[in-house]
Amino acid sequence: MEIADFQARMEQLYGERDRQRGLARTFVWFTEECGELARALFRGSDADRQREFADVLAWLASLAAQSGVDLQQAAARYADGCPRCGAAVCQCPAPS
């Protein structure tokens, strides 16, 4: 599935409900899902990680839609490599 198709599907499934909830409350749900992902990364099974990554991606798509951001266009920022140094494998100095 393409990113744009995924975002459109999430809009179809949950868009009206998410808009009613509003951006601030949707962001709170997103951060809660990030917490669940953190738990799955360090204490969960492969199935837990798969599910939590999917949930985080779904909530990110909702936030993007509510904010007027096309995730396909946003992802294009990385299409040609690192947006800072331009290299296919980042050559930026590591943060100290």
N, C-alpha and C positions, 0 to 999 in steps of 0.2 A: 504494500500500500504506500502510495506517495504521501509526503507530509501534508500537502494541500488537501488530498482526499481524506486523510485522517482528521484534519481540522474541520472540514466540512461535515464529516460524519458526527463528530462530537457536537457541533453546532446543531445538527438535526436532532440528535438524541437528547441533548441537555441545554441547548442554547436559551430557550425561554425561561427555564427554571433558574439557570445561572444568572441571567440578566435580572430577574426578580430578586435574587439573593444580593446582587450588587458586587462591585469590584472588591471592596474591602473584605467582605465576608468570604468571597470566593478565594481571595488570597490567603485568608486564614485556613481554609480547607486545604489549599495547595501546600502550605507549610506543614500542616498536620500529616499530609501524605508523604512529604519529604522525611518527616520523623519516622513514619512507618517504614519507609525505604531504608533509612539508616539502621533500624533494628533488623530488617531482613538481610541487609548486607553483612552484618556482623554476627547475627544469631539465627538467621533463618535458613530455610532450605532453598534449593534451586527454584522450586515452584513459588515460594514466598517472594523471592527476588523478582521473578518474572512478573508476578501479579503486581507488585509494588511499583516496578518500573512502568508498567502499563498505566497504573493509576496516576502516577506523577505526570506522565506524558499527557494523559487526558485532562488533568487539571491545568497543566501548562497551556494546552490548546484552548481551554475555556478562557483563561486569563488573556491570552493573546487576542482571541475574538472580541472579548469585551473591551479591549484596549485599542481595537482597530489595527492590530498587527497581523500581517500575513506571515505565518511561520515558514512557508516556502521561500518567501523573499528574505526573511531573517536568516534562514539557513544558508542562503546564497552568499552571505558574508564570508563563509569559510570555503566556498567552492574552489577557489584558486590557491588555497593554502592559508597559512597564518595571516590574519588580517594586519598584524603589526609589522612583521618582517617580510611577508610575502613568500616565504619558503614553503615547499611542499611538506617538509618536516621542520617544525619550528626551530629556528636558530637564535631566538631571543635569549638574552642572558637569564639564567634562573634567578628568581627572587632570593635575596639573602635573608 
